[in-house]
Amino acid sequence: MTTNIHNDEQRIKLFKALADPTRLEIVRTLRKSATEMSCGEVGEQCEASKSNTSYHFRTLREAGLIQVRKDAQTKYMRLNTETFERYLPGFLDTL
């Protein structure tokens, strides 16, 4: 029973994170990229301000949908495909 509750909590986080058009566009942009992208590159492609994208990146990271790596002053991100495969199999193929 505890596992189901944990899975349901994770699903709620995922759906809340994906319910925003900007965050969905970030996921779509990262999906199109064959490699990781800097936060600035993602923001430019999504035509969003830096402060706005920071909030969206945090929401996606906390939901487990992206992974972020910092190199000096630059943050790089990529999709966490394991989360999508576990909770939303086939979702990325629909983007």
C-alpha positions as CSV (number, residue, x, y, z in Angstrom):
1,M,0.0,0.0,0.0
2,T,2.8,2.4,0.8
3,T,4.3,1.9,-2.7
4,N,1.0,2.8,-4.3
5,I,0.8,6.0,-2.2
6,H,4.3,6.9,-3.1
7,N,3.6,6.2,-6.8
8,D,0.4,8.3,-6.7
9,E,2.3,11.2,-5.0
10,Q,4.9,11.0,-7.8
11,R,2.3,10.9,-10.5
12,I,0.6,14.1,-9.0
13,K,4.0,15.9,-9.1
14,L,4.5,14.8,-12.7
15,F,1.1,15.9,-13.9
16,K,1.3,19.2,-12.1
17,A,4.7,19.9,-13.7
18,L,3.5,18.9,-17.2
19,A,0.2,20.9,-16.9
20,D,2.0,24.2,-17.7
21,P,2.5,25.1,-21.3
22,T,6.0,26.6,-20.7
23,R,7.2,23.5,-18.9
24,L,5.7,21.2,-21.6
25,E,7.6,23.3,-24.2
26,I,10.8,22.8,-22.2
27,V,10.3,19.1,-22.2
28,R,9.6,19.2,-25.9
29,T,12.8,21.2,-26.5
30,L,14.9,18.8,-24.5
31,R,13.3,15.9,-26.2
32,K,14.4,17.3,-29.6
33,S,17.9,17.7,-28.4
34,A,20.1,14.7,-28.8
35,T,22.3,15.9,-25.9
36,E,22.0,18.0,-22.8
37,M,21.4,21.7,-23.2
38,S,22.4,24.7,-21.1
39,C,19.6,26.5,-19.2
40,G,20.2,29.5,-21.4
41,E,19.8,27.6,-24.6
42,V,16.6,26.1,-23.4
43,G,15.3,29.5,-22.3
44,E,16.2,31.0,-25.7
45,Q,14.4,28.3,-27.7
46,C,11.4,28.5,-25.5
47,E,11.5,32.3,-25.6
48,A,11.2,32.7,-21.9
49,S,12.8,35.1,-19.4
50,K,15.7,33.8,-17.2
51,S,13.7,34.3,-14.0
52,N,10.7,32.6,-15.5
53,T,12.6,29.6,-16.7
54,S,14.4,29.1,-13.4
55,Y,11.1,28.5,-11.7
56,H,10.0,26.1,-14.4
57,F,13.4,24.2,-14.3
58,R,13.1,23.8,-10.6
59,T,9.5,22.5,-10.9
60,L,10.6,20.0,-13.5
61,R,13.6,18.9,-11.5
62,E,11.6,18.4,-8.3
63,A,9.2,16.2,-10.2
64,G,12.1,14.1,-11.4
65,L,11.5,15.0,-15.1
66,I,14.9,16.6,-15.7
67,Q,18.4,16.2,-14.4
68,V,20.6,19.2,-13.9
69,R,24.4,19.3,-13.9
70,K,26.5,22.4,-13.0
71,D,29.8,23.1,-14.7
72,A,31.4,26.3,-13.4
73,Q,28.7,29.0,-13.8
74,T,26.7,27.1,-16.4
75,K,23.9,24.6,-15.6
76,Y,23.1,21.9,-18.1
77,M,20.0,19.8,-18.2
78,R,18.6,16.8,-19.9
79,L,15.4,14.8,-19.6
80,N,15.3,12.1,-17.0
81,T,13.9,9.4,-19.4
82,E,13.8,6.8,-16.6
83,T,11.0,8.8,-14.9
84,F,9.0,9.1,-18.1
85,E,9.5,5.4,-18.9
86,R,8.4,4.4,-15.4
87,Y,5.4,6.7,-14.9
88,L,4.4,7.8,-18.4
89,P,5.5,5.2,-20.9
90,G,5.2,6.4,-24.5
91,F,4.6,10.0,-23.5
92,L,7.8,11.4,-25.0
93,D,6.9,9.8,-28.4
94,T,3.8,12.0,-28.5
95,L,5.7,15.3,-28.4
